[in-house]
Amino acid sequence: MAPDSSPSAAEMSDAAVSQIAFQEPPPAGEELLHGALPFSLEQAISASLAQNPDLVAIRGTVPVSRAALGVARVNPFNSFLQIQATPFEHAPSATVGANPGIYNYVLFMKTFEIAHQGRYRERAGTSDLERVRWTVRQAELLNVAMTQQLFFTALYQRGLRDLARSAADSNAELASTLERQLDEGNATAADVAVSRLDRQSTERQFQLADANYQTALLSLRRQLNLPSATEFTLAGDLTAWRFLPATDSIPIQGPAGSAPQPLSKSIEELAAARPDVMAARSDVATAQANVRLANASRVPNMQIGPYYQRDDFATTYYGFRSHFEVPQNNGRPQVRQREAELGQRQLTFRQLEQRARLEAEAAFDRYERARRLIEQIDGDGIDAPDELRRLEELFRQGEIEVQRIVLARNSMLQVRRSQLDALNEAAQAAAAVTAATGLPPTALIAPKRP
């Protein structure tokens, strides 16, 4: 099996590298780490990248892999030094009165990998370190996307809570108005009873909405690794964000002076540069180095070094001694194993690259549908609060019945609820695009201009 060529991170385009530059953990101030008020999206991402426990743990794998690369760069074979001397010898057959020399020798041998096995071990260690670094980048990317998702979920739940609070206050005001009209003889007891039930129902809905909001805050606090007793609020609301067209947010363009490339081509490049895909590329490069190492290991190492000897007749010898291992097999079984591992990792890489492209296309499609829905809602031009105020004025003048006010308020709540639902869907879709492509959140969303 012929190994495929696998580009490393250094061979990526500058544009592809820049798309994930935001994943570097920015410094988080003490006020963020202790739950300063209020939290913006950028501050939440900064705090999460700085102190999320899962990220802190996975970053600890980088020094281990770096140390493993240091081991791979060192020759694993120590030099061999042997010294022998026999100053006390007994030779009964020796000539009487002779002065024999002391037998001794010194042997120094060093192992040489003549097939350059060390070069391939270093390549494997370098590729593995690169894989670990891309794995950390992928964890940071998913952390950013999750923080973005939880942040907007909390804003959405707070919007629902405020909407429920507004409905409860309106129903309480309506019930009080009907009670006064009942005393004046301008309302029926049935209308008052229904308004009281509505007031109680909306109050319960508010309590449930507030509980959901607190749960969303708890999830975000856990993501930021803040103590459970930390009190914090979120800056802004969903209506304060605008969602940019995806075609205007793709940073990868063609060569200077050329026309912008199609969206499908940009999505393909974004998917190919995603951190988990790059980690798979590095994994393939590691497997390629292991195949070459297995092939090189079929060549026996050579031990050679200078040799000195002086025998008991005072004769001195100088020379070299060499040592070769005689392999019992040709090393093909291990080569076949490494080639099979390379094939498996190449298959994994190709499937992951295809899945990343499909996920990016699906994420962009979902985001664009949600964004167009928001544009449609904003373009309807219906001012529900103004319409409701006119109806309430007619009710006070006795020109319409209370049922019309109740229906109008329910309709207004449905309109505002649908708007919140659309904004939340667009925000969640933007977080999905971040996770699927590595685009920073600011590529698709931005605060509205005052």
C-alpha positions in Angstrom: 0.0 0.0 0.0 1.5 3.3 -1.1 1.2 5.9 1.7 -0.8 9.0 0.8 0.9 12.4 1.2 -0.5 14.2 4.1 0.0 18.0 4.4 1.0 19.2 7.8 -0.2 22.3 9.6 2.7 24.2 8.2 1.4 23.5 4.7 -2.1 24.9 5.3 -3.1 28.2 3.7 -2.9 31.3 5.8 -6.6 31.8 5.4 -7.4 28.3 6.7 -5.2 28.8 9.7 -6.7 32.2 10.5 -10.2 30.8 10.7 -9.3 29.0 14.0 -7.0 31.6 15.5 -9.8 32.7 17.8 -9.5 29.4 19.7 -6.3 30.5 21.4 -7.4 31.1 25.0 -7.4 34.9 25.7 -6.4 36.0 29.1 -9.3 36.2 31.5 -9.2 38.8 34.2 -9.9 38.1 37.8 -13.2 39.9 37.5 -14.3 37.3 34.9 -13.0 34.3 36.8 -15.0 35.4 39.8 -18.3 36.2 38.0 -18.2 39.9 37.3 -21.4 41.5 36.2 -22.6 41.4 33.5 -21.2 38.7 31.2 -21.1 39.4 27.4 -20.7 36.7 24.9 -17.0 37.5 24.4 -16.4 37.5 28.2 -18.2 34.1 28.6 -16.1 32.6 25.8 -12.9 34.0 27.3 -13.7 32.6 30.8 -14.7 29.2 29.4 -11.5 28.9 27.3 -9.4 30.0 30.3 -10.8 27.7 33.0 -13.2 25.0 31.7 -12.0 21.9 33.5 -12.2 19.7 30.4 -10.0 22.1 28.5 -7.5 22.4 31.3 -7.2 18.6 31.5 -6.8 18.1 27.7 -4.2 20.8 27.5 -2.1 18.7 29.8 -1.6 16.2 27.1 0.6 18.6 25.1 3.6 18.6 27.4 3.5 14.8 27.5 3.5 14.5 23.7 6.3 17.2 23.5 8.3 15.1 26.0 7.7 12.0 23.9 9.1 13.8 20.9 12.2 14.6 22.9 12.6 10.9 23.6 12.2 10.1 19.9 15.0 12.5 19.0 17.5 10.8 21.3 19.4 7.7 20.2 18.0 4.9 22.2 21.2 2.9 22.2 24.0 3.6 24.7 27.6 3.2 23.8 29.3 0.0 24.9 32.6 0.1 26.9 34.3 -3.1 28.2 37.6 -3.2 30.1 39.4 -6.3 31.4 42.7 -6.6 33.2 44.4 -9.6 34.9 47.2 -8.2 37.0 47.6 -11.5 39.0 48.3 -14.4 36.8 49.7 -17.8 37.6 51.6 -19.6 34.8 53.6 -22.6 36.2 55.1 -23.3 32.7 56.5 -19.8 32.4 60.2 -19.4 32.3 61.8 -18.9 35.6 62.8 -15.2 36.1 60.7 -14.0 33.2 58.7 -10.8 33.6 55.4 -11.4 31.8 53.2 -8.4 31.0 49.7 -7.9 32.5 47.0 -9.1 30.2 44.3 -6.3 29.5 42.0 -5.0 26.8 39.7 -2.1 26.2 36.7 -2.3 23.9 34.5 0.7 23.0 31.5 0.1 20.7 28.8 2.4 19.4 25.5 1.4 17.7 24.7 3.0 14.4 21.3 2.8 12.7 22.4 2.6 9.1 18.8 2.7 7.8 18.1 6.1 9.5 15.5 4.7 11.9 15.9 7.7 14.2 14.8 10.0 11.5 11.5 8.1 11.2 11.0 8.0 14.9 11.4 11.7 15.1 8.9 12.2 12.2 6.4 10.0 14.0 6.9 12.0 17.3 6.5 15.3 15.4 3.3 14.1 13.7 1.9 12.8 17.0 2.6 16.1 18.7 0.9 17.9 15.9 -2.1 15.6 16.3 -2.3 16.3 20.0 -2.2 20.1 19.3 -5.0 19.8 16.8 -7.0 17.7 19.2 -6.7 20.5 21.8 -7.8 23.0 19.1 -10.8 20.9 18.4 -11.7 20.7 22.1 -11.4 24.5 22.2 -13.6 24.9 19.1 -16.3 22.7 20.6 -16.0 24.6 23.9 -16.5 27.9 22.1 -19.6 26.5 20.3 -21.0 25.1 23.4 -20.5 28.3 25.4 -22.2 30.2 22.5 -25.1 27.8 22.6 -25.5 27.9 26.3 -25.2 31.7 26.4 -28.0 32.2 23.8 -30.1 29.5 25.4 -29.9 31.5 28.7 -30.9 34.7 26.8 -33.8 32.8 25.2 -35.0 31.5 28.5 -34.7 34.9 30.0 -36.8 36.3 27.2 -39.5 33.7 27.8 -39.4 34.6 31.5 -39.8 38.3 30.8 -42.6 37.5 28.4 -44.4 35.4 31.0 -43.9 38.1 33.6 -45.5 40.6 31.2 -48.4 38.3 30.6 -48.9 37.8 34.3 -48.8 41.5 35.0 -51.2 42.2 32.2 -53.7 39.6 33.4 -53.4 40.9 37.0 -54.2 44.4 35.7 -57.1 43.1 33.7 -58.5 41.2 36.6 -58.3 44.3 38.8 -60.0 46.4 36.1 -62.9 43.8 35.8 -63.3 43.7 39.6 -63.7 47.4 39.6 -66.2 47.2 36.7 -68.1 44.5 38.6 -68.5 46.8 41.5 -69.8 49.4 39.2 -72.1 47.0 37.5 -70.3 47.1 34.1 -68.9 43.5 34.2 -70.2 40.1 34.9 -69.1 37.8 37.6 -68.2 35.2 35.0 -65.8 37.6 33.3 -64.2 38.3 36.7 -63.8 34.5 37.4 -62.2 33.8 34.1 -59.8 36.7 34.5 -58.8 35.4 37.9 -58.1 32.0 36.4 -56.0 33.6 33.7 -54.1 35.6 36.3 -53.3 32.4 38.3 -52.4 30.5 35.2 -50.0 33.1 33.8 -48.4 33.5 37.3 -47.6 29.7 37.3 -46.2 30.0 33.8 -43.9 32.8 35.0 -42.7 30.7 37.8 -41.9 27.8 35.5 -40.2 30.1 33.0 -38.1 31.6 35.8 -37.1 28.1 36.9 -36.1 27.2 33.3 -34.0 30.4 33.1 -32.2 29.6 36.4 -31.5 26.1 35.0 -30.0 27.6 31.8 -27.8 29.9 34.0 -26.7 26.9 36.0 -25.6 25.1 32.8 -23.7 28.2 31.6 -22.1 28.6 35.1 -20.9 25.0 35.0 -19.5 25.5 31.5 -17.5 28.5 32.8 -16.4 26.6 35.9 -17.8 29.2 38.2 -18.9 28.3 41.8 -22.5 27.5 42.2 -22.9 30.4 44.6 -21.7 32.9 42.0 -24.3 35.4 41.0 -24.1 36.8 37.5 -26.3 38.2 34.8 -26.0 38.2 31.0 -25.5 41.3 28.9 -28.1 42.2 26.3 -30.9 40.0 24.9 -31.6 38.1 21.7 -33.2 41.0 20.0 -30.0 43.0 20.3 -28.2 40.7 17.9 -28.2 40.8 14.1 -27.4 37.7 12.0 -25.2 38.2 8.9 -25.6 36.4 5.6 -23.3 33.3 5.5 -22.0 34.3 2.0 -20.6 37.5 3.5 -19.0 35.7 6.4 -16.7 33.2 4.6 -13.1 34.4 5.1 -11.5 32.1 2.6 -11.2 33.8 -0.8 -9.3 33.0 -4.0 -5.9 34.6 -5.0 -5.5 38.3 -4.9 -7.4 40.0 -7.8 -9.6 36.9 -8.5 -13.3 36.7 -8.2 -14.7 35.3 -4.9 -15.0 31.5 -5.0 -18.4 29.8 -4.7 -19.8 29.1 -1.3 -19.6 25.4 -1.8 -15.8 25.7 -2.4 -15.4 27.8 0.7 -17.3 25.3 2.7 -15.1 22.5 1.4 -12.0 24.4 2.4 -13.4 25.2 5.9 -14.3 21.6 6.5 -10.8 20.4 5.3 -9.2 22.8 7.8 -11.3 21.8 10.8 -9.1 20.9 13.8 -10.4 17.3 14.0 -9.7 16.8 10.3 -6.2 18.2 10.7 -5.7 15.9 13.7 -6.6 13.0 11.4 -4.1 14.2 8.8 -1.4 14.2 11.5 -2.5 10.7 12.5 -2.0 9.5 8.9 1.5 11.2 8.9 2.3 9.3 12.1 1.3 6.0 10.5 3.3 6.8 7.4 6.4 7.4 9.6 5.7 4.1 11.4 5.6 2.2 8.1 9.0 3.7 7.0 10.4 2.9 10.5 9.2 -0.7 10.2 10.9 -1.0 6.7 14.1 0.6 8.0 14.1 -1.8 11.0 14.5 -4.7 8.6 18.1 -3.5 8.2 20.2 -4.7 11.3 22.0 -2.1 13.3 25.7 -2.1 13.3 28.0 -1.9 16.3 31.5 -0.8 15.7 34.3 0.7 17.8 38.1 0.7 18.5 39.8 -2.2 20.2 43.0 -2.4 22.3 44.6 -5.4 23.8 47.9 -6.3 25.5 48.6 -9.9 26.2 50.7 -11.5 28.8 53.8 -11.5 26.5 53.5 -7.7 26.3 52.3 -7.8 22.7 50.0 -4.9 22.0 47.1 -5.1 19.5 45.1 -2.2 18.0 42.1 -2.5 15.8 38.3 -2.3 15.4 35.6 -4.7 16.3 32.1 -4.8 14.7 28.9 -6.6 15.6 25.8 -7.3 13.5 22.6 -9.0 14.5 21.5 -11.8 12.2 17.7 -11.4 11.9 15.6 -14.6 12.1 12.9 -13.1 9.9 12.8 -10.5 7.2 10.6 -8.1 9.2 7.7 -8.2 6.7 5.0 -9.2 9.3 5.6 -5.9 11.2 5.7 -3.9 7.9 2.3 -5.5 6.9 0.9 -4.6 10.4 2.1 -0.9 10.0 0.7 -0.7 6.5 -2.7 -2.1 7.7 -2.7 0.6 10.4 -1.9 3.2 7.8 -4.7 2.0 5.6 -7.1 2.2 8.5 -6.1 5.7 9.4 -6.3 6.9 5.8 -9.8 5.5 5.6 -10.7 7.2 8.9 -9.3 10.5 7.6 -11.3 10.3 4.3 -14.5 9.5 6.1 -14.0 12.2 8.7 -13.3 14.8 5.9 -16.5 13.8 4.1 -18.5 14.0 7.3 -17.0 17.4 8.1 -18.1 18.7 4.7 -21.6 17.4 5.1 -21.9 18.8 8.6 -20.7 22.2 7.4 -23.2 22.2 4.5 -26.0 21.2 6.9 -25.0 23.8 9.4 -25.0 26.6 6.8 -28.3 25.5 5.4 -29.9 25.5 8.8 -28.5 28.9 9.6 -29.6 30.5 6.3 -33.1 29.2 6.8 -33.3 30.6 10.3 -31.8 33.9 9.2 -34.3 34.3 6.3 -37.2 33.6 8.7 -36.0 36.4 10.9 -35.9 38.8 7.9 -39.5 37.7 7.1 -40.7 38.3 10.6 -39.0 41.7 10.7 -40.5 42.6 7.4 -44.1 41.9 8.4 -44.3 45.4 9.9 -46.9 44.4 12.5 -46.6 46.4 15.7 -48.4 44.1 18.2 -48.1 46.4 21.2 -49.6 49.4 19.4 -52.5 47.2 18.1 -53.1 46.0 21.7 -53.1 49.4 23.2 -55.8 50.5 20.7 -57.9 47.6 21.7 -57.4 48.2 25.4 -58.5 51.8 24.9 -61.7 50.6 23.1 -62.3 48.2 26.0 -62.0 51.0 28.6 -64.6 53.0 26.5 -66.9 50.0 26.7 -66.9 49.5 22.9 -65.5 45.9 22.9 -65.8 42.9 25.2 -63.2 41.6 27.5 -62.9 38.4 25.4 -61.4 40.4 22.6 -58.7 41.8 24.9 -57.8 38.3 26.1 -57.6 37.1 22.5 -55.5 40.1 21.5 -53.1 39.6 24.3 -52.7 35.9 23.6 -52.0 36.8 19.9 -49.4 39.3 20.9 -47.8 36.8 23.2 -47.7 34.3 20.3 -46.1 36.9 18.0 -43.4 37.8 20.5 -42.9 34.1 21.4 -42.5 33.3 17.7 -40.0 36.1 17.3 -38.0 34.7 20.3 -38.2 31.2 18.9 -36.8 32.4 15.5 -34.0 34.4 17.1 -33.1 31.4 19.3 -33.1 29.1 16.3 -30.7 31.5 14.4 -28.4 31.7 17.4 -28.3 28.0 17.9 -27.7 27.5 14.2 -24.8 30.0 14.3 -23.3 28.0 17.2 -23.7 24.8 15.0 -21.8 26.6 12.2 -19.0 27.5 14.6 -18.7 23.8 15.7 -18.9 22.5 12.1 -16.5 24.9 10.4 -14.3 26.6 12.9 -15.6 30.0 12.0 -15.5 32.4 15.0 -18.9 33.5 16.4 -18.3 37.1 15.2 -18.3 35.8 11.6 -22.1 35.3 11.7 -23.5 37.4 14.5 -22.9 40.9 15.7 -24.5 43.4 18.1 -27.0 45.7 16.5 -25.9 49.2 16.0 -27.5 51.7 18.4 
